[in-house]
């Protein structure tokens, strides 16, 4: 349990440049660390809570020193940029599953005379507009990988894949594939850096479970899981794995359905 009498706080109090109390708490916590799954370096769970609850608060006192994942500087607690970008990318992936709320809207848009597919434009157009603006006026975008600065971003590829899925494929195929992309792809990324021995077995089982829970048959679930992981594996710069991991299993399942193969 962290206390104000901890050696870390005592040492900081004795330093010529005293750190204000709120910074002292985070500073002391950085010395009591435990491993966190998927991270290459250890981080204390309480530090993660400190980040979520207030590390971006303008009330954070100035502290020119740094240790662990945190730098408290210019009234902002900044986590290591690479780790922060990873967390942001994982969050975008997971929350993209929320776009399945598209299916809560009736196909006739409550008798408005409009097609439900028009809703796809509400997320596709803003993403594409931002992508065009990013290319015309170079911006620093949190969460963007270094190689994405010179090509179409994963978010844009993902938005295009979701739009195609909603417009071209039936709901019973789209739901498991969207959930698989949203949940299993970030799991693969974390396992590759933190638990490589669990890859690809754990992602395959997770994708298979998602397909079975969403009412796909055993054969179609097996096909979808295999195709999705095979599509994600290659490092193809021209087409992001978010798009491939969504569209490839959808195409495989659609082919099974059209050929009347057993499900």
RAWO-V713899 format. One record per run of one state. SS is the DSSP state (@ for helix, = for strand, . for the rest). FROM is the first residue (numbers start at 1). TO is the last residue. If there is no record, write none. Layout:
SS,FROM,TO
SS,FROM,TO
This chain:
.,1,6
@,7,14
.,15,20
@,21,29
.,30,44
@,45,54
.,55,65
=,66,67
.,68,69
=,70,73
.,74,75
=,76,79
.,80,80
@,81,104
.,105,115
@,116,136
.,137,145
@,146,150
.,151,153
@,154,168
.,169,170
@,171,194
.,195,195
@,196,198
.,199,200
@,201,213
.,214,217
@,218,233
.,234,240
@,241,258
.,259,263
